[in-house]
């Protein structure tokens, strides 16, 4: 419900993007893009497995 509320606020306000901080796996899985400060990179959820594999190599 939290992510649905955030997307509705963006739609109603006419905004294109918003940044928020979360350590909740369910919320980060719904994000359009994730910025990983610890790894100093950004990725879309679809890229997460690819980026993890590169990091392990």
Secondary structure by P-SEA (a helix, b strand, c coil): caaaaaaaaaaaacccbbbbbbccaaaaaaccccccccccccccccaaaaaaaaaac
